[in-house]
Amino acid sequence: MLINCGPHGERVATVVCQHLLDAAKLSPAGFVENSSDPADLQAWCHACEEKFLAEGEMTEAFKEFNGMTIVCIECFAGIKSWHTIPAEQ
């Protein structure tokens, strides 16, 4: 699926949690990729990972907490670069 990103134009769509967008100017929130399919890039922060593990699956409470947001692949790469904590690499 393609999306039209203001800064990057038409690009492949990816999904991130709202926290990775909200915290863009704060300290890194952690970056957990949750799809092994390179054509289906998805990620969320450490807080979302903890909520997911506590819920045991993608419950409605998890989805509300996560606030999944579609971003382009270029934005995804920048978000990943900012939020990846060195020990995660």
N, C-alpha and C positions, 0 to 999 in steps of 0.2 A: 504494500500500500504506500502511496506517495502522499505527502502533504506539502503545502506551500508555506514555507517559513519566511517571514519578513526579511531577516538578515541573510539567509542562505538560499532562497528560492525553492524550487521544487526538489524535494529530497525524500529519501526513504523515511517512513514513520517509525518511531520507537516509543516506548512507554517508560515513564519514571514516576515515582511517588511525588506528591506535592511538597514534601519536606526537602527534597533535593532542589526544588525551585525556590522555596521559601528561604532556605538557608544559604542561598548562593553567595551572599556577601558576608556570611558568618564563618565560623570554623567548620571544617569538613564534618559531615554527618555520617560518614561511612558509605560505602557503595557495594551493594550486594546484587550481582547479576543473577537473575532467577530464571533464565532460559538458556538451555544448551544449544539452541538452534541459532546459528549466526544470522539467519534471515528474520529472526523474531527477537530483537533486542529488547529486554525488559530489565529494570533495576529498581531497587528501593534502598532506603537508608537502614542503618542499624536499628533504629526505633521500630520501623516497619517489620524488620526481620524478627525482632523480639515479640511483637504483637502477633505475627503470623505463627510463630512457634507456640505461643500461648493459646491461640485459637485452634491450632491444629489443621486449619485449612482456610480457604478464602471465604470467610463468613461475611455477612453484611457489615458487622462491626469492624472487621478488618478492612473491607473495601472503603468504608466511610473514613476510617483513620488514614488509610493510604492515599486516597484522593488521586487515583491514577490520572496522569496527564500525558497527552501525546506531544512529543517533541521530535524534531528532525534528527537525523543521524549525526549531523555536525554538532548540534546542541548537545546530544547525548555524549559525544566524545569529550566536549568541554566540561560537562557536568561530571563525567567519570574522572577526568583529570583532576578536577578541584576536590571532589569528595572522597577519592580513594586515599585511605590512610596507609602510609608506607608499609606497615606490617601486613596489609592485605595482599600485597603484590607477590 
